[in-house]
Amino acid sequence: MVSTPIGNLEDITYRAVRTLKEADLVAAEDTRNTRHLLDHFDIHTPMTSYHEFNKLDKAEDLIGRLESGQNIAVVTDAGTPGISDPGWELVRMCLDRSIRVEGIPGPCAAINALVTSGLSTVRFSFEGFLPKDKKELERVLSELKDETRTFVIYEAPHHLVKTLELLLDRLGDRRITLVREMTKLHEEIIPTTLQGALDLYSETDPRGEYVIVLAGKSREEMEQERKAAFEGLSVEEHMKLYLDQGIDKKEAMKKVAADLGVSKRDIYKQLI
Protein backbone atom coordinates (compact mmCIF):
# COMPACT_ATOMS: atom_id res chain seq x y z
CA MET A 1 0.00 0.00 0.00
CA VAL A 2 2.06 2.90 -1.34
CA SER A 3 1.27 6.48 -0.34
CA THR A 4 1.80 8.98 -3.16
CA PRO A 5 1.86 12.80 -3.32
CA ILE A 6 -1.36 14.77 -2.91
CA GLY A 7 -0.09 17.39 -5.31
CA ASN A 8 3.56 18.28 -4.79
CA LEU A 9 5.68 15.49 -6.29
CA GLU A 10 8.52 16.32 -3.88
CA ASP A 11 6.44 14.71 -1.13
CA ILE A 12 7.10 11.18 -2.38
CA THR A 13 9.49 9.14 -0.25
CA TYR A 14 12.63 7.35 -1.40
CA ARG A 15 11.05 4.11 -0.20
CA ALA A 16 7.91 4.69 -2.25
CA VAL A 17 9.96 5.27 -5.42
CA ARG A 18 12.04 2.15 -4.78
CA THR A 19 8.94 0.06 -4.07
CA LEU A 20 7.22 1.21 -7.27
CA LYS A 21 10.35 0.38 -9.28
CA GLU A 22 10.84 -3.06 -7.74
CA ALA A 23 7.20 -4.19 -7.86
CA ASP A 24 6.06 -6.63 -10.53
CA LEU A 25 2.84 -4.68 -11.00
CA VAL A 26 1.31 -1.36 -9.95
CA ALA A 27 -2.44 -1.52 -9.22
CA ALA A 28 -3.62 2.05 -9.77
CA GLU A 29 -6.94 3.79 -9.18
CA ASP A 30 -6.48 5.66 -12.48
CA THR A 31 -3.65 4.40 -14.68
CA ARG A 32 -3.61 7.65 -16.67
CA ASN A 33 -3.05 9.69 -13.55
CA THR A 34 -0.44 7.32 -12.15
CA ARG A 35 1.40 7.26 -15.51
CA HIS A 36 2.39 10.92 -14.93
CA LEU A 37 3.83 9.98 -11.54
CA LEU A 38 5.75 6.98 -12.85
CA ASP A 39 7.11 8.88 -15.84
CA HIS A 40 8.30 11.71 -13.58
CA PHE A 41 10.40 9.28 -11.55
CA ASP A 42 11.45 7.16 -14.57
CA ILE A 43 9.53 4.12 -13.34
CA HIS A 44 8.59 1.53 -15.98
CA THR A 45 6.66 -1.03 -13.90
CA PRO A 46 3.54 -2.41 -15.68
CA MET A 47 0.18 -1.12 -14.43
CA THR A 48 -3.34 -2.43 -14.06
CA SER A 49 -6.49 -0.63 -12.92
CA TYR A 50 -7.88 -1.17 -9.43
CA HIS A 51 -10.70 1.22 -8.55
CA GLU A 52 -14.05 1.55 -6.79
CA PHE A 53 -16.03 -0.10 -9.59
CA ASN A 54 -13.87 -3.19 -10.13
CA LYS A 55 -12.30 -3.57 -6.68
CA LEU A 56 -14.01 -6.85 -5.74
CA ASP A 57 -13.57 -8.70 -9.04
CA LYS A 58 -10.09 -7.32 -9.59
CA ALA A 59 -9.05 -8.26 -6.07
CA GLU A 60 -9.36 -11.95 -6.94
CA ASP A 61 -6.99 -11.48 -9.88
CA LEU A 62 -4.52 -9.56 -7.73
CA ILE A 63 -4.71 -12.17 -4.98
CA GLY A 64 -3.90 -14.86 -7.55
CA ARG A 65 -0.84 -12.93 -8.71
CA LEU A 66 0.33 -12.44 -5.13
CA GLU A 67 -0.08 -16.13 -4.35
CA SER A 68 2.02 -16.94 -7.42
CA GLY A 69 4.87 -14.90 -5.93
CA GLN A 70 4.45 -11.48 -7.50
CA ASN A 71 4.81 -8.23 -5.57
CA ILE A 72 2.09 -5.64 -6.21
CA ALA A 73 2.15 -1.96 -5.31
CA VAL A 74 -1.31 -0.47 -4.75
CA VAL A 75 -1.66 3.29 -5.31
CA THR A 76 -4.55 5.72 -5.56
CA ASP A 77 -4.70 9.05 -7.37
CA ALA A 78 -3.23 10.81 -4.34
CA GLY A 79 -2.40 10.17 -0.72
CA THR A 80 -2.72 6.95 1.25
CA PRO A 81 -4.60 4.00 -0.31
CA GLY A 82 -7.66 2.86 1.61
CA ILE A 83 -8.43 6.30 3.08
CA SER A 84 -11.65 7.30 1.25
CA ASP A 85 -10.24 5.28 -1.66
CA PRO A 86 -10.19 1.60 -2.63
CA GLY A 87 -7.75 -0.62 -0.79
CA TRP A 88 -8.91 -1.84 2.58
CA GLU A 89 -10.94 -4.70 1.11
CA LEU A 90 -7.86 -6.01 -0.71
CA VAL A 91 -5.81 -5.75 2.49
CA ARG A 92 -8.47 -7.71 4.37
CA MET A 93 -8.43 -10.47 1.73
CA CYS A 94 -4.63 -10.64 1.85
CA LEU A 95 -4.55 -10.92 5.62
CA ASP A 96 -7.25 -13.61 5.53
CA ARG A 97 -5.00 -15.63 3.20
CA SER A 98 -1.78 -14.96 5.15
CA ILE A 99 -0.34 -12.80 2.36
CA ARG A 100 2.13 -10.25 3.67
CA VAL A 101 0.99 -6.61 3.50
CA GLU A 102 3.31 -3.62 3.84
CA GLY A 103 2.26 0.02 4.25
CA ILE A 104 4.61 2.55 2.68
CA PRO A 105 3.96 5.71 4.73
CA GLY A 106 3.56 9.09 3.10
CA PRO A 107 1.08 11.89 2.42
CA CYS A 108 -2.43 11.73 3.86
CA ALA A 109 -4.75 14.70 3.36
CA ALA A 110 -6.75 14.06 6.54
CA ILE A 111 -3.70 14.01 8.82
CA ASN A 112 -1.99 16.94 7.10
CA ALA A 113 -5.16 19.05 7.39
CA LEU A 114 -5.63 18.09 11.03
CA VAL A 115 -2.12 19.08 12.11
CA THR A 116 -2.34 22.44 10.31
CA SER A 117 -5.88 23.24 11.51
CA GLY A 118 -5.05 24.70 14.90
CA LEU A 119 -7.80 22.51 16.41
CA SER A 120 -7.24 19.80 18.99
CA THR A 121 -5.39 16.72 17.75
CA VAL A 122 -5.68 14.81 21.04
CA ARG A 123 -8.72 12.85 19.84
CA PHE A 124 -10.12 12.97 16.34
CA SER A 125 -12.49 11.22 13.96
CA PHE A 126 -12.11 10.81 10.20
CA GLU A 127 -15.45 10.96 8.36
CA GLY A 128 -14.25 11.15 4.73
CA PHE A 129 -16.94 12.24 2.28
CA LEU A 130 -20.40 12.51 3.84
CA PRO A 131 -22.90 9.90 2.54
CA LYS A 132 -24.97 10.71 -0.54
CA ASP A 133 -27.92 8.63 0.68
CA LYS A 134 -30.24 10.96 2.62
CA LYS A 135 -31.13 8.47 5.34
CA GLU A 136 -27.51 7.52 5.93
CA LEU A 137 -26.50 11.20 5.85
CA GLU A 138 -29.01 12.06 8.57
CA ARG A 139 -27.74 9.18 10.69
CA VAL A 140 -24.14 10.39 10.41
CA LEU A 141 -25.08 14.01 11.15
CA SER A 142 -27.06 12.88 14.19
CA GLU A 143 -23.96 11.08 15.47
CA LEU A 144 -21.71 14.06 14.79
CA LYS A 145 -23.99 16.48 16.64
CA ASP A 146 -22.69 15.35 20.03
CA GLU A 147 -19.20 14.32 18.85
CA THR A 148 -16.58 15.75 21.24
CA ARG A 149 -13.58 14.82 19.09
CA THR A 150 -12.23 17.00 16.30
CA PHE A 151 -13.46 15.53 13.03
CA VAL A 152 -12.28 15.66 9.44
CA ILE A 153 -14.46 15.71 6.31
CA TYR A 154 -13.49 15.70 2.62
CA GLU A 155 -15.51 17.78 0.15
CA ALA A 156 -15.46 18.76 -3.52
CA PRO A 157 -15.79 22.47 -4.41
CA HIS A 158 -19.23 22.17 -6.07
CA HIS A 159 -20.69 20.60 -2.90
CA LEU A 160 -18.85 22.71 -0.33
CA VAL A 161 -21.47 25.40 0.34
CA LYS A 162 -24.30 22.89 0.64
CA THR A 163 -22.26 20.80 3.07
CA LEU A 164 -21.36 23.86 5.17
CA GLU A 165 -25.04 24.87 5.30
CA LEU A 166 -26.02 21.36 6.39
CA LEU A 167 -23.36 21.25 9.10
CA LEU A 168 -24.37 24.67 10.42
CA ASP A 169 -28.04 23.67 10.51
CA ARG A 170 -27.47 20.34 12.24
CA LEU A 171 -24.49 21.08 14.48
CA GLY A 172 -24.80 24.80 15.16
CA ASP A 173 -22.00 27.26 14.58
CA ARG A 174 -18.58 26.07 15.64
CA ARG A 175 -14.91 26.57 14.88
CA ILE A 176 -13.60 25.01 11.67
CA THR A 177 -10.51 25.16 9.49
CA LEU A 178 -10.78 24.79 5.72
CA VAL A 179 -7.68 23.45 3.98
CA ARG A 180 -7.84 24.07 0.25
CA GLU A 181 -5.61 22.68 -2.54
CA MET A 182 -3.28 21.01 -0.07
CA THR A 183 0.44 20.94 -1.09
CA LYS A 184 -0.41 22.63 -4.41
CA LEU A 185 0.43 26.08 -5.76
CA HIS A 186 -2.70 27.74 -4.34
CA GLU A 187 -2.79 25.96 -0.99
CA GLU A 188 -4.79 27.90 1.59
CA ILE A 189 -5.50 27.30 5.27
CA ILE A 190 -8.59 29.18 6.48
CA PRO A 191 -9.36 29.13 10.23
CA THR A 192 -12.92 30.35 10.66
CA THR A 193 -16.39 29.19 11.76
CA LEU A 194 -19.15 27.48 9.81
CA GLN A 195 -20.98 30.80 9.49
CA GLY A 196 -17.77 32.60 8.61
CA ALA A 197 -17.04 30.09 5.84
CA LEU A 198 -20.54 30.56 4.41
CA ASP A 199 -20.07 34.33 4.49
CA LEU A 200 -16.77 33.92 2.65
CA TYR A 201 -18.26 31.76 -0.09
CA SER A 202 -21.26 34.00 -0.54
CA GLU A 203 -18.80 36.40 -2.18
CA THR A 204 -16.48 33.99 -3.97
CA ASP A 205 -16.88 30.54 -5.54
CA PRO A 206 -15.09 27.59 -3.90
CA ARG A 207 -12.22 26.26 -5.99
CA GLY A 208 -10.07 23.19 -5.56
CA GLU A 209 -10.39 20.19 -3.27
CA TYR A 210 -11.24 20.88 0.37
CA VAL A 211 -10.64 19.26 3.72
CA ILE A 212 -12.95 20.53 6.47
CA VAL A 213 -11.66 20.18 10.04
CA LEU A 214 -14.36 20.82 12.67
CA ALA A 215 -14.08 21.30 16.41
CA GLY A 216 -16.07 18.79 18.41
CA LYS A 217 -18.73 19.85 20.88
CA SER A 218 -17.16 21.09 24.11
CA ARG A 219 -17.96 19.30 27.35
CA GLU A 220 -19.08 22.65 28.79
CA GLU A 221 -21.63 22.99 25.99
CA MET A 222 -22.86 19.43 26.59
CA GLU A 223 -23.23 20.16 30.30
CA GLN A 224 -25.26 23.30 29.59
CA GLU A 225 -27.53 21.40 27.20
CA ARG A 226 -27.99 18.61 29.72
CA LYS A 227 -29.02 21.04 32.46
CA ALA A 228 -31.30 22.97 30.09
CA ALA A 229 -33.16 19.74 29.28
CA PHE A 230 -34.32 19.54 32.91
CA GLU A 231 -35.01 23.22 33.43
CA GLY A 232 -38.52 23.91 34.67
CA LEU A 233 -39.07 20.36 35.94
CA SER A 234 -39.90 19.82 39.58
CA VAL A 235 -37.83 17.21 41.40
CA GLU A 236 -40.88 14.92 41.37
CA GLU A 237 -41.26 15.29 37.58
CA HIS A 238 -37.55 14.76 37.13
CA MET A 239 -37.71 11.60 39.22
CA LYS A 240 -40.69 10.36 37.21
CA LEU A 241 -38.64 10.51 33.99
CA TYR A 242 -36.34 7.84 35.40
CA LEU A 243 -38.93 5.84 37.30
CA ASP A 244 -40.95 5.49 34.08
CA GLN A 245 -37.87 3.87 32.52
CA GLY A 246 -38.00 1.14 35.14
CA ILE A 247 -35.12 2.54 37.20
CA ASP A 248 -35.49 1.98 40.96
CA LYS A 249 -36.02 4.95 43.29
CA LYS A 250 -32.54 4.95 44.80
CA GLU A 251 -30.81 4.95 41.42
CA ALA A 252 -33.27 7.53 40.08
CA MET A 253 -32.38 9.90 42.94
CA LYS A 254 -28.70 9.44 42.15
CA LYS A 255 -29.31 10.31 38.48
CA VAL A 256 -31.43 13.37 39.32
CA ALA A 257 -28.72 14.58 41.69
CA ALA A 258 -26.08 14.16 38.98
CA ASP A 259 -28.28 15.98 36.44
CA LEU A 260 -28.72 18.95 38.75
CA GLY A 261 -25.19 18.97 40.15
CA VAL A 262 -26.33 18.52 43.75
CA SER A 263 -26.00 15.75 46.34
CA LYS A 264 -28.36 12.81 46.57
CA ARG A 265 -29.19 13.96 50.13
CA ASP A 266 -30.51 17.27 48.72
CA ILE A 267 -32.84 15.37 46.40
CA TYR A 268 -34.01 13.15 49.26
CA LYS A 269 -34.84 16.19 51.41
CA GLN A 270 -36.94 17.72 48.64
CA LEU A 271 -38.90 14.53 48.16
CA ILE A 272 -39.87 13.93 51.78
Secondary structure, DSSP 8 states (H G I E B T S, - for coil): -B-B-SS-GGG--HHHHHHHHH-SEEEES-HHHHHHHHHHTT----EEE--TTTHHHHHHHHHHHHHTT--EEEE-SSB-TTSSSTTHHHHHHHHHTT-----B----HHHHHHHTS-S--SSEEEEEE--SSHHHHHHHHHHHHT--SEEEEEE-HHHHHHHHHHHHHHH-S-EEEEEESTTSTT-EEEEEEHHHHHHHTTTS---S-EEEEE----HHHHHHHHHHHTTT--HHHHHHHHHTTT--HHHHHHHHHHHHTS-HHHHHHHH-
